[in-house]
């Protein structure tokens, strides 16, 4: 049964309608009928049908005229024109008006069902492609907004300037009418900035509040977003000022770069029930960027040496220079492919459309991986990386990333060797999986196709030692320590690959050190490289 697929049959022959409805319902379709053009339009004005089967001669309208109206109402509908007197002129006219097929009565039911199935398959592909493009566009908008916020708040290490820039960027990129930030100071949440408030509201907004009292305190203490869909129905004291100003919806977003939060971002709008799950997801992403920038500013203020100040400034410069280049490339590919697919006057064949979608999917993955690396690096720099340790077998760890490793080493020979006496390790499986993936990806980049890449694990009596070895170009002794520094990149990788940000090995070192382990490399130029790291046992 396929009740989700609906078909409307329009014909002035009642017997034909009944017979065709029975055929369609027997095949599991939901079938509706109309004896006239007016009846068909009445039904179509009220709902969507996947398929419309129209007789070309109706008592109150020509079938092609009805077809044009139907296509304007529902551009994605699959329209099939029926005729008792076939002619080339009518066929051409029907197809030009948007018909998927033109069939002659008396109908062969099997042929009709075959045409319906082909039309539904085309409709499914069109709708799926559109949904994919829309989702990619949404992700691109989110990435653009997060990048804009990140760049805005990273222009300065002055705390007040960061708060003001963040609030301006939130208003500019989201269109939200009101926003404000409270930060934790001396066990109180203190108002540090606001945007969009009237003078009257500014006089009544609480200048500080408790960390566990009211709505703002609840957001801070629970480290979870709080949404008030209709402020008129919820007159909580610390956000009641918003209702008096005519605002209807409120969302509170925790600013949490560490396990313990540092503040709250509040936003409001004059529309009730405004904040959807996608909106909250975006605001949480913005909140993380703001929180990391605020935390960096707080660390900056606490820095006591000129060397620390210079390192922070250098890090900011390197970050912006690398991110700007690496984000533009996949975004440009995604935007270009999506624009091509959306051209109304170009019809691509299935192979070309698939190539565009594969390109979009591949570069979206690249963009996601890059953003993830940048976020991990930011958290490592702020000592904010969350590590959830659980006992795991090494074989389970490798299995969790085996698909990714197989894809990376498609042109190499991947070998996995685990000693029999290897005990369980106490790790964050996802984080260590990232380390293993990064090291294998590096081995692929710096070794020729059809050469082996070996993952090994053994127990040295104190910890489990894992390693990834290749037979590539190797690493000279003078840079074997530098390669673990952020933004450092080797120059001798295989041709045709993007340069990257140089964060991979720095992230690996940060994750391993967060597990109280160590990571190192053994290599001789021309004889490959072996990266090893230790993991704590149970």
PyMOL commands that set and color helices and strands:
alter all, ss='L'
color gray80, all
select helices_A, chain A and resi 14-26+37-46+63-73+88-96+109-153+159-174+199-204+214-222+231-233+240-244+277-302+306-341+350-381+394-400+402-408+429-445+477-479+482-484+504-514
alter helices_A, ss='H'
color red, helices_A
select strands_A, chain A and resi 6-10+30-34+51-55+78-83+101-104+178-185+188-195+208-210+226-228+249-255+263-269+390-392+413-418+425-427+452-459+464-470+519-523+529-535
alter strands_A, ss='S'
color yellow, strands_A
deselect
rebuild
show_as cartoon
